[in-house]
Amino acid sequence: MKNITDSFLSLSYWPSAGSFGFDTDILATNLINLSVVLGVLIFFGKGVLSDLLDNRKQRILRTIRNSEELREVAIEQLEKARARLRKVETEADRFRVNGYSEIEREKLNLINSINTTLEQLENYKNETIQFEQQKAIHQVQQRVLQQALQGALGTLNSSLNNELHLRTISANIGMFGAMKEKKN
């Protein structure tokens, strides 16, 4: 590599005698070199650059088309979502109204049920009071009857002597005998 560099450096020292040689004016040679390079690039690179630009243009157009399609799909989905939202809101309103109606109906049913239960309890209470009154009256009657019998027995025992006792027994035996004869 050093040999190649040395040969280029040695060429720059050749005297220019009107023949082929190198111009050592750096500004003039750079412009010429740049013009040649740009010309070659434009001539040969024009197709490549055109293809690159066309490819880029096609990708951009494809991206735009995809974006438009995605936008349309998103708009459709948004409309569907809005329609579903309206439907759900309508159903929610209907459920709310039906819920209030159901609550009122349940409230009335509960009130009616409670009233029926209260009436049954009132009837049961009245029946219980009446039963307890009859039971108390029966107990009082039993007590009065028992006291009357005790008083009668006490009176009989005090007024009953042996002779009266024997007459009562005889009379009862006679009654039993008469009843026996009627049966036969």
Salt bridges, closest charged atoms under 4 A:
GLU68 OE1 - ARG71 NH1 3.85
GLU79 OE2 - ARG82 NH1 3.36
ASP93 OD1 - ARG96 NH1 2.60
GLU102 OE1 - ARG105 NH1 2.90
GLU104 OE1 - LYS107 NZ 3.92
GLU122 OE2 - LYS125 NZ 3.04
GLU163 OE2 - ARG167 NH2 3.52
